[in-house]
Amino acid sequence: MWLRINQQSVFLAVLISCLMILLHGCKTIPTATQSDAVATTVLFDPATSPQKAPAYDFNILGRIAIQDEKQSFSGSFRWEHLAESDEILLFTPWGQAVAEITKDQEGVRLITSKLEAYYATDAENLTEQILGWRLPLDGLQYWIQGIHSPLTTAEKDLNRQNQLLAIRQDGWHIHYNRFTQTPGGSVPLPKIINLFYENQNLKIRLIVDDWKVQ
């Protein structure tokens, strides 16, 4: 049995198939949504009385990834922040201790996995000297909660829903990828944060797995 095929019909079928493939491929191209687009950038001057705006106390567990031109590191962390002190524990992916960083009114102390202790007046320079990358503890205690530090000038990007997209402060770019609602909390807190230090091409990615705000 022979079927007579019209050439015009074949051409039309091929054209429709190509268009369907093209449209299907277009779906894979990421586009900026309304919630991702920056609608407003707000500039904040340093507070006149920054001591009256401390970061809230918190205790968090999470994962961390570090990358720059010389090295990369990934692991987990535990951070307890109080009004007068900080304690950060860094671990390898297998749970081995990498460093303990503590800060109080006397300064900053870093203890390595070899139990070697180092002291300095600020965490950012100390971690760079000992670990090879900067940890901006003074600003991060605020950024981790989705707020800017009141100590220095800051810029904040907001979307049309007035939700936070990014903070730029002290040479750091902080981008917020996801927020999470904590039990009993009225305001969503950051879940995934990407930090970029423009002077050294340093990237830090933080994923908070457990939030406890006091």
N, C-alpha and C positions, 0 to 999 in steps of 0.2 A: 504494500500500500504506500503510495507516494503522497507526501504532504507538500503543498505549494506554499512557500514562505515568501511573504512580501518584504522586499528589501527596506522599505520605509518603516515597517513595523520593527524589523531587527534593529535599525538605527535608533529608533525611539526607545526601545528596550535598553539598549546599551547606554544611551544617554541618561535614562532614568537611574540605571544602576550606578553610573559614575557619580551622579549627583548625590545619591544616597551615601556612597562611600565618602564623598567629600564632606557632606554634612556630618556624618558620623565622626570623621577625623576632627572636625571643628570642635566637637564636644570635649576633646581632650586638651584643648588649649586653655590654660588658666587665664581668667579675666578678673579684674578687680571688681569686687562686689561693692554694694553701697556701704556695707559694714566695714570693708577694708580701706575705703578711700578716705584720705585726710580731708576733713571739712573745715577744721579750725586749728590754728596753732596759737597757743597761749604762752606768753612770756612772763616769767616770775622773777622778781628781784629778790635778793636775800632778805630774809625776815629781820626786822629791827630787833627782835628779842628771840633768837633761835632756840635759846634754852627752854622756852615755853612750849616748844613744839617737838617733843621727843618722839622717836619711833615707838610704836606699840611693842609691848613684850610679846615674844612668840617662841615657839619650839617647832621646828620643821625637820622632816626627813625627805631626802630627794636624791636625784642623780645629777652629775655634773660632767661636762665635756669641755676640754680646753684645747685650743688649736691656735698656733701661730706659725711663723715661717721656719721655726727651728724644732718644734716639738708638738706632740699631741698627748693628751691624757684623758681618760674617762674613768669614772668610778661613782661612788656614792658619798653622801655627806649627811651629817647631823648638825644642826645649828640651833643653839639656844641663845636668844637675845633677851637681855634684861636692861633696865634703864641705865645701870652702871657697869655692865659687863657683857662680854660676848664669849661664847665657846663654840668653836667649829672643829669638827672631827672629819677628816678626809680618809676615805678607804678606797682600795682597789676594787675592781668588779668582783673579786673573790673574797672580799671582806677583810683584807689585811690593812692594817693601819698605815697611812702615808704620812700624816702630820696632824698635830693638834695645835690650833691657833686660839689663843685667849687674849682678850683685851679688857683692861680695867683702867682705873684712874692713874695707875702707875706706868702704863704703857702697853706694849704688845709683846707677847712671847710666842715663839714657834718651837715646838718640839718635833723632831723628825722620827722616823721609824727606828733609827739607830739610837734614840734617846739623847740626841744632841740638842741642846737648848740655845736659842738665839733670841736676842732682845732688840727692840727698836721703839721709836716713838709713834710710828704709824704702820699699819698692816700692809699697805700697798707696796711700799719700798722693800719691806722685809720679805714678803712672799716672792717678789721679783728676784731678790738676791739669793734666796735659799731654794725656792721651788722653780724659778725660771719664768714665772708669769705673775702678773699683778692681780691682786684681789682687792677691789675697791670697797673695803669694809665700811668706811665712813658713809659712803653714798648708798651702798647696797642694802644696808639695814632699812632704808626707806624704799628703794626701787623694788625690792623683793615683795613689798606690800602694795605696789602700784601707786606710790606717791613719790614726789620729788623731795630732795633734801632741802631744808629751809636755809642752809648755810651759804649757798652760792646761787648764782643765776641759773635758771633752768628754762627749757622750752618743752612744752607738752603738745603732742598731736592728738586730736580727738576726731572721731567720726561723726556722722550726722545724728547718731543717737547719744552723742556726748560721752561715748565710751573711749577709754584710753587706748591708743595705738602705740605710742612711743614717747620716750623722754630723752632729751639731750642735755647732758650736764657734765661738767668737769672733764671734757674730752671724751666722754663715753656716750655711745648711742645704745639705748635700751629699747628693745622691741618686744611687744607683748603679743604672743601668738594664741594664747588660750587662758581663760579664767575658770575658776571652779567655785562652787558654793560650798562653804564649810557648814557643818552642823551647828545650828544656833547662830550663824553669822548672818548679818543683814546685807553685807556688801560682798560680792564675789571677789576672790583673791586670785592673784596670778598663778597659773598652773605651769605654763611654758614661757620662759624668758630667754631672749637672745641678746647678749651684750657684745658690743664691738668697740674696741679702743683704737681710735684712728691713728694714733701716733706710732703704734707698734704692730698694726694689723693683727691684733689679738682678738680672738673670738671665744666667748664663754657661753655655754648653753646650760641652763638650769631647768630641771623638771622637778616640781614639788609634788611628792606623792602623799604627804600627810601634813596637814596644817593644824596647828594648835595655837590660837591667839588668846592671850590673857588680858 
